[in-house]
Amino acid sequence: MSSLRLEACCKINLCLEVLGPRSDGYHDLTTVFQAVSLADEVSVETRDERGTTLDVVGGGAPPGRGNLCWQAAKAYRRERKWPEGAHIELVKRVPSGAGLGGGSSDAAAVLRALALMDPEPLRLADARRMAIELGSDVPFFLRGGTSIAYERGDDVRQLLDLAPCGIVLVKPDFEIATADAYGMLSEADFTDGFRTAEMATAIDDSQDIAAVSELVYSAFARPLTERWPVLGELKQRLLDAGALAAEVSGSGSALFGLFEQPKHAERAVTELARAGFWARAAEPAGMAGEPIERTE
């Protein structure tokens, strides 16, 4: 019996273009993912007794079979016939229904933890296939850092690290279901992916956060802001506080702002919290790192 405790960083979409609908009911997209230092904590303990159990500390995440952590552990056992059983403890800090990928990151952390403890770990290709089956964002979180992604967001290619900067995450008091957000898109919101490719080039060629900020974009900005004007108000609050750029992350409801200095981000968080909004200061996170704690 052994255990691992990992951080499960959330993400923002620095650029997100939707290319159009697919025949399978999903949409083709292209996006630049950026891992962010705000993180859940995931502890995984292997056990000799058969079965998977899950404890969730903090709100916003479903218990049991409805949780991607639980599904990830079961998927790993189906693939490897190991471990016999597992207990997961999930400490939630990333809000759900916010477009920050918290659930997907938690699932990837479970896969990573089990692979690190497995005496015969999965090949990377097998882990990636399993991640795709769990959700479109899960493959990105297996590695984290800065990436460009294609198709459903599950074809991921690593970029150079984003330049250091401050990041503010802010969320209104409601969630947005991903399917609802996609249903609000019109043909006018579909683009050709050029913006995302341009941003990926800017990240790889420049350590200038101002240059990257000029290319921030989301296909969901128009329909979501029309439906929920408070999103536009929050975006303007971020810009007024000194953000170089601000936009909806993923399909919402959270927004992010990019600041030249972390201290500027912290000041903006204080102002937003004073106004009654959930807000956190963060920084870009690199590729998924070593466990916080390991016991044998």
C-alpha positions in Angstrom: 0.0 0.0 0.0 1.4 3.4 -1.0 0.1 6.9 -1.5 0.8 10.1 -3.4 -0.4 13.7 -3.0 -0.3 15.9 -6.0 -1.3 19.4 -7.0 -3.9 19.7 -9.7 -3.5 23.1 -11.3 -6.3 24.7 -13.2 -6.0 26.4 -16.6 -7.1 29.3 -18.7 -7.6 29.5 -22.4 -5.4 32.4 -23.6 -6.9 32.0 -27.1 -9.9 29.9 -28.0 -11.3 29.6 -31.5 -14.2 27.3 -32.5 -13.9 26.2 -36.1 -17.3 24.6 -36.4 -19.5 21.6 -35.6 -18.4 18.0 -36.1 -20.4 15.0 -37.2 -20.1 13.5 -33.7 -21.9 16.3 -32.0 -18.8 18.1 -30.7 -17.0 21.1 -32.2 -13.6 21.4 -33.7 -11.5 24.0 -31.9 -8.0 25.3 -31.5 -6.8 26.8 -28.3 -3.8 27.9 -26.3 -4.0 26.3 -22.8 -2.0 27.8 -19.9 -1.7 26.0 -16.6 -2.3 28.4 -13.6 -0.9 28.1 -10.1 -4.4 27.9 -8.4 -4.7 24.2 -7.7 -6.8 21.5 -6.1 -5.0 18.8 -4.1 -5.4 15.1 -5.0 -4.2 12.3 -2.7 -4.4 8.7 -4.0 -3.8 5.7 -1.8 -3.6 2.2 -3.3 -5.2 -0.6 -1.3 -5.4 -4.4 -1.2 -9.1 -4.4 -0.7 -11.1 -4.1 -4.0 -13.1 -0.9 -4.7 -12.7 2.8 -5.2 -13.6 5.4 -2.6 -13.6 9.1 -2.8 -13.7 11.9 -0.2 -14.3 15.5 -1.3 -13.2 18.4 0.9 -14.7 21.7 -0.2 -17.7 22.4 -2.4 -18.5 22.2 -6.0 -17.5 18.7 -7.0 -19.8 15.7 -7.2 -19.1 12.6 -5.0 -18.7 9.0 -6.1 -19.2 7.9 -9.7 -20.1 11.3 -10.9 -16.6 12.6 -10.2 -13.9 12.4 -12.8 -11.3 11.4 -10.2 -13.4 8.2 -9.4 -13.8 7.5 -13.2 -10.0 8.0 -13.7 -9.1 5.4 -11.0 -11.6 2.9 -12.4 -10.3 3.4 -15.9 -6.7 2.8 -14.8 -7.7 -0.4 -13.1 -9.6 -1.6 -16.1 -6.6 -1.0 -18.3 -3.9 -2.4 -15.9 -5.8 -4.8 -13.6 -4.0 -2.8 -10.9 -4.4 -1.6 -8.2 -6.9 -3.8 -6.4 -8.4 -0.8 -4.8 -7.9 2.9 -4.3 -8.9 5.7 -1.9 -8.9 9.3 -3.2 -9.1 12.5 -1.2 -9.8 15.6 -3.2 -9.4 19.0 -1.7 -11.3 21.5 -3.9 -10.0 25.1 -4.4 -10.9 25.5 -8.1 -14.5 26.4 -8.6 -16.7 24.1 -10.8 -18.6 25.3 -13.9 -16.1 28.1 -14.4 -14.2 27.1 -17.5 -11.0 26.5 -15.5 -10.8 22.7 -16.0 -10.7 21.8 -12.3 -12.4 18.4 -12.8 -10.2 17.5 -15.8 -7.1 18.4 -13.9 -8.2 16.3 -10.9 -8.7 13.3 -13.2 -5.3 13.8 -14.8 -3.7 14.0 -11.3 -5.2 10.6 -10.4 -3.8 9.0 -13.6 -0.4 10.6 -12.9 -0.4 9.4 -9.3 -1.3 5.8 -10.2 1.3 5.7 -13.0 3.9 6.9 -10.6 3.0 4.2 -8.1 2.5 1.4 -10.6 5.3 -1.2 -10.7 4.6 -1.5 -14.5 3.3 1.9 -15.4 1.3 2.6 -18.5 3.0 3.8 -21.7 2.5 7.5 -22.4 0.4 6.7 -25.5 -1.9 4.5 -23.4 -2.2 7.2 -20.7 -3.1 9.8 -23.3 -5.8 7.5 -24.8 -7.3 7.0 -21.4 -7.2 10.7 -20.8 -9.1 11.5 -24.0 -11.8 9.0 -23.0 -12.3 10.9 -19.7 -12.6 14.3 -21.2 -11.2 16.7 -23.9 -9.1 18.8 -21.4 -7.6 15.9 -19.5 -4.8 15.2 -22.0 -3.5 18.7 -21.5 -3.3 18.3 -17.8 -1.2 15.2 -18.0 1.7 17.5 -18.8 0.4 21.1 -18.0 2.5 24.1 -18.8 1.7 26.0 -22.0 0.3 24.1 -25.0 -1.6 24.5 -28.3 -4.5 22.1 -28.8 -6.6 21.0 -31.8 -9.7 19.0 -32.8 -11.8 18.7 -29.6 -8.9 20.2 -27.6 -7.4 16.7 -27.0 -4.6 16.9 -29.6 -2.0 18.7 -27.5 1.4 20.1 -28.5 3.8 21.7 -26.0 4.9 25.3 -26.4 7.6 27.2 -24.6 6.7 28.5 -21.2 4.6 31.7 -21.0 6.5 34.8 -19.8 6.2 35.5 -16.1 3.2 37.6 -15.3 0.4 38.1 -12.8 -3.0 36.4 -13.4 -6.3 37.3 -11.8 -9.2 34.8 -11.8 -12.6 36.1 -11.1 -16.0 34.4 -11.2 -19.6 35.7 -10.8 -22.0 33.7 -8.6 -23.3 31.4 -11.3 -22.0 28.5 -13.4 -22.3 27.9 -17.1 -22.7 24.4 -18.5 -20.3 23.7 -21.4 -23.1 22.3 -23.6 -25.2 25.5 -23.0 -22.3 27.7 -24.0 -21.7 25.8 -27.3 -25.4 26.1 -28.0 -25.2 29.8 -27.9 -22.6 30.0 -30.7 -23.6 31.1 -34.1 -21.9 30.7 -37.4 -20.5 34.2 -37.0 -18.5 33.0 -34.0 -16.6 30.3 -36.0 -13.1 31.2 -37.2 -10.2 29.6 -39.0 -7.7 29.1 -36.2 -5.3 31.8 -37.4 -5.5 33.8 -34.2 -4.5 30.8 -32.1 -1.6 29.9 -34.4 -0.4 33.5 -34.2 -0.5 33.4 -30.4 1.5 30.1 -30.3 4.1 31.8 -32.5 4.2 34.8 -30.2 4.7 32.6 -27.1 7.5 30.6 -28.8 9.2 33.7 -30.3 8.8 36.3 -27.5 9.1 36.6 -23.7 7.0 39.8 -23.9 3.7 39.3 -22.1 2.4 42.5 -23.6 2.8 41.0 -27.1 0.9 37.9 -26.1 -1.8 39.9 -24.4 -2.7 41.6 -27.6 -3.7 38.3 -29.1 -6.0 37.1 -26.3 -9.4 36.0 -27.7 -12.4 33.8 -27.0 -15.1 32.6 -29.4 -17.5 32.5 -26.4 -17.0 36.2 -25.4 -19.8 37.6 -27.6 -22.7 35.1 -26.8 -21.9 34.8 -23.1 -21.6 38.5 -22.5 -24.8 39.1 -24.3 -26.6 36.5 -22.1 -24.8 37.6 -18.9 -23.8 41.3 -19.1 -22.0 41.0 -15.7 -19.2 39.1 -17.6 -18.6 42.3 -19.7 -18.6 44.3 -16.5 -16.0 42.1 -14.9 -13.9 42.2 -17.9 -13.9 46.0 -17.8 -13.1 45.9 -14.1 -10.0 43.9 -14.8 -8.9 46.3 -17.6 -9.6 49.3 -15.4 -7.4 47.6 -12.7 -4.5 47.5 -15.1 -4.9 44.2 -16.9 -3.1 44.0 -20.2 -5.9 41.8 -21.4 -9.0 40.1 -20.0 -11.3 37.4 -21.3 -13.6 34.5 -20.5 -11.8 31.3 -19.8 -13.1 28.3 -21.7 -16.9 28.3 -21.8 -17.1 30.4 -18.6 -18.2 31.6 -16.2 -14.8 32.6 -14.9 -12.7 35.3 -16.5 -8.9 35.9 -16.3 -6.8 39.0 -16.5 -3.1 39.2 -17.4 -1.0 41.7 -15.5 2.6 42.7 -16.0 3.4 42.2 -12.4 2.0 39.8 -9.7 1.7 42.7 -7.3 -0.7 44.4 -9.7 -2.8 41.2 -9.9 -3.0 41.0 -6.1 -4.2 44.6 -5.9 -6.9 43.9 -8.4 -8.0 40.8 -6.4 -8.4 43.0 -3.3 -10.7 45.4 -5.2 -12.8 42.6 -6.8 -13.2 40.8 -3.4 -14.3 44.0 -1.8 -17.0 44.3 -4.5 -18.2 40.8 -3.5 -16.8 38.6 -6.2 -14.8 35.4 -5.9 -11.3 36.3 -7.0 -7.8 34.8 -6.8 -4.3 36.0 -7.8 -2.2 33.4 -9.5 0.8 33.0 -11.8 1.6 30.8 -14.9 2.4 27.2 -13.8 5.0 25.1 -15.6 4.7 21.4 -16.6 3.2 19.0 -14.1 5.8 18.5 -11.3 6.8 16.0 -8.7 4.4 14.9 -6.0 4.0 17.1 -2.9 4.2 14.0 -0.7 4.9 10.3 -1.1 4.6 7.4 1.3 5.4 3.7 0.7 
